[in-house]
């Protein structure tokens, strides 16, 4: 029984119901922005406070570890609040202790604890460990190698046929990928063996084939109906034209023929196959002379051609063979399907054995081992499951739409009762189910959504949370309008009806703000690609938002100007990130993209991987030549050609090098250069045989100063982090059961193949004022005042539909039929059916991605699309409609989000008379469907930079691109000539870096021996300072320099608060740095917290906290002339530096520089003497900081050197 809701309570009726409903399984369909997490936490609290349940008797399942931590933190905070409100309540006090034992975690974490407690049931070693990603990938590859080797040795005819059918002339890689996909599909089922065994059943048993035949016929009917619709439109145009005696009966005959085809319950494929289009009568000459009639005739012809195209497609693709022929092909394919299943079972068995030998488990094992514990041999819940049923009063599952069949069965084993009297509470939104690639199964949610009714029914209880507290009404209504006309159970997998809509609930000021849909008309003659032109439009949109828009603060009920951090750019992937980075940099817009993609394409990583590949095997021409041409060895193209010319017929370039070394025609200088290169490779090869890979990488870094070099390039911080990332992956690799350079390279190849990148660390926090770019997947659960949704013309990924083997969790495996006589592949009945099903599922998930993108916006939503020709837009405007929606076939055949969105919104913006009648405008009663949409077609030339602007930004990269393209204009040619013929007027300074850090200059002035470590010309040719040794840990203990860097990172983000920080608050702050990936979890113990607390309790911290303005990590770049009256040979360098903290106190600027130096206090030395010594050590550096800041501010400044081991020293 749900308690009566008090009038003063702020919960909506649906939220109140969600908090208190019980006695049945409950499914809460929580739309975007509906307060799902808040409701879930409140339900848990009320179960504790009202029902007297202990928190450790609830099982709360979340989708991620971060969500679990946040959930536990929220619950704990509410418990503490309850203790304050009722301090005498012992039950509540008990929860404060029990929250730490509460089972609030991901399902994987629950399964792991289950295995640890009941390992005896599994007969496994309790000292097992979880396999690293590296180890798991390599081990699976190794197992597949062994399985293939076994099957090759057996020479089975079906295996040979499969290698010929699925493999290629060069290798069997495609067949290997099929087996790997089958493995992942099978283990996403509760019983992988059973799923695999059932794959060949429809190829053998006739009665099982009817399902696929019916599915195929359904799509055939869709095409024929669409063809009929186009033909009717053509006929209507003929009637408008009139007086076309030959055309009217010709088209009418086709109309009657299609009606005959559609009159039967199942379309006759042979009749369709033999369909004769005949020949369309010639257009009368007099119509061509009349402009109006001619236009109507061309419209008729367009509709008639559409009819022919649709019917031709269905004839050729779906009706080329009759049912009997399709059935007989399946019988022929059955043994091969069975063999694929058997090979996959061999992989499962061998992989399991290999993991057992190494005593490791992976996440798949967690789930399947949990099932073995929770179910007995007969498939009934075990005693252990019964124990958990008694233990947990309620099971609460967050993000239920993202579960799979295995997870569903685990939950089913420990829940009580059935749906009508169960204790399972599920919350989620199937419209936000976007993880199909992780084997998420939204049909589980949909099944319950359709089955569950109100509490007086025998099924479970469904509650719809539809009120959105995030977004403005205009955002919601436009989203509703789009999905009302686009999503249904046919294409979208759920009806977007009144229950599924978003309803306005946020207390925004009433302002009429439309959804902005900007369509870029590409400039065909531009050198920029369409994506690059789109990046300029996005940048222009950002600038417009900053200039014109305000953000409504719900708390203060006031407006404030929009800032960079209010804006997010959402796209399907990071493929356009590089274009945006370049354009935003040119326009001085701070921009951040946390992309892990493209990592392996970065110059520094490509160089290192080439190095490692050549060390492992020099008979790889691309990597060998690439390494020789690199900045390390700098062979010229002429030198490479000389080497090859000596022996042009060698199979490998490495052989040509060997022959050149022995040739009498060889140049001595080139011989010396090659000796150096070959000696390096040989030395590294020997080193790799006795050292771990990470030590080899470290040695290459240090031998060739690669960290220093790449740190000095544009984006140096990211490049350095990328190199660190490669080293860290090598460390992880060596901690697995695999060793050696060959296996490491194989692991990297697997990462590249899977699209699994790892890149630089996230150095941006939520409060940093930058425009962010995110994928739609990574934005889920977040919200932003302004959302720019771009990249809409990127086509949906349909690559898997073109494979010789196609898979579906529910439909099984589709294998193409190979006609050996004709040497041609045909799609089989099952492969055609599964392809159509998979296409529908892909489009449905892409629709859900659109929904997630649109519902991130709080204030305003901007859609960015592009098209080359306006005629194409006109075709989208005329997309056919049926029953108030785009036709199923239109949606089914959509190529990208732009086609779907524009086809709907353009009809609202510019409805034709016919569309207005068929595409119903929302009624006055449907307030949630009243959209506010503004569509603009923008010429690219209006937003692209002018030639003058581009000339100012002409870079060497741009010049090189234009040289390679050829056809430069005169202005560009003059610019190239001016740069190439330029004579440097300050030859005496040619060995000095033009941009030097203050620390570098300090070293240069302090000693005349600046060349002691390595060649000075090389150092300054690289144009960078000497950096500290990178944070590579050959041993566990960090160096003093590494700890110094770590402490600086902590201080960089340390909050300055007038009330200071307690130790607990400092610890929480450090935990936040770990969560934000600013520091690694392994670095926590090396943070000198006592030193940080000493600073927090100092007078200096208090002065900074109470100051008027605070600037952290303030960079400066100034001319050396501005800092000192004399420079070397009167040649001024550019001095760059970074001041840790600058604060403004009563109009006066002060700077602080942190130092982590350790020092030895000699006997008899006073603190003043120590201070004087330390100040002298940094005198030159501090002079430059002081002068630079005075130059920038035009004021006298003072500063502090703060030593964590000594205290603050004043710099006058």
Protein Blocks (a to p, Z undefined) as FASTA:
>chain_A
ZZdddfklmbdfklmmmmmgghiacdddddehklmmmmmmmmmmmmmmmnopafklcccd
dfbfklmmmmmmmmmmmmmmmmmmmmmlmklmmmmmmmmmpccddfklmmmmmmmmmmmm
nopafkbccddfklmmmmmmmmmmmmmmmmmmnopaklmmmmmmmmcfkbmmlmmmmmmm
mmmmmmmpfblmlmmmmmmmmmmmmmlmmmmmmmmmmmmmmmmmmmmmmmmmmmmmmmmn
ooplklmmmmmmmmmmmmmmmmpmbdcfklmmmpcebjaddddfklmmpmklmmmmmmmm
mmmmmmmmmmmmmmmmmmmpcfklmmmmmmmmmmmmmmmmmmmmmmmmmmmmmmmmnopa
cfklmmmmmmmmmpcfkopacfklmmmmmmpmbdcdehkllpcfklmmmmmmmmgcjfkl
pcbdcdddfklgcblmnopafklmmmmmmmpccfkbmbdcddddfbdckbcfklmmmmmm
mmmmmgcfknnopacdfklpccdfbfcdcdddddddddddddfkbmbdfklmmmmmmmmm
mmmmmmmmccddfklopacdddfklpccddfblmlmmmmmmmmmmnopacddddfehklm
pmklmmmmmmmmmmmomclfklmmmmmmmmklopafklmmmmmmmmmmbfbfklmmmmmm
mpmkbcfklmmmmmmmmmmmmmmmmmmmmccfklmmmmmmmmnommmmmmmmghklmmmm
mmmmmmmmmmmmmmmmbecjklmmmmmmmmmmnopacddddfbdfklccdddddfklmgo
iacfbacdehklpccdfklmmpfbdcdfklopadddddfknopacddfklmmmmmmmmmm
mmmmmmmmmmmmmmmpmkbccdddddfbfklmmmmmmpcceehiacfklmmmpcbfklmm
mmmmmmmmmccfklmmmmccddfklmmlmccdddddddfklmgccfklmmmmocfklmmm
mmmngoiafklmmmmmmmmmpccfblmlmmpcfbdcfklmmmmmmpcclmlmpcfklmmm
nopacdddddddfbfbdcfklmmmmmmmmmmmoccdfklpafklmmmmmmmmmmnomacf
klmmmpcfklmmmmmmpmklmmmmmmmbdcehiacdddfklmpmbdehhiacddddddfb
acdeehiacdddddfbdcdddehiafklmmmmmmmmmmmmmmmmmmmmmmmnopacdddd
ddfkloccddZZ
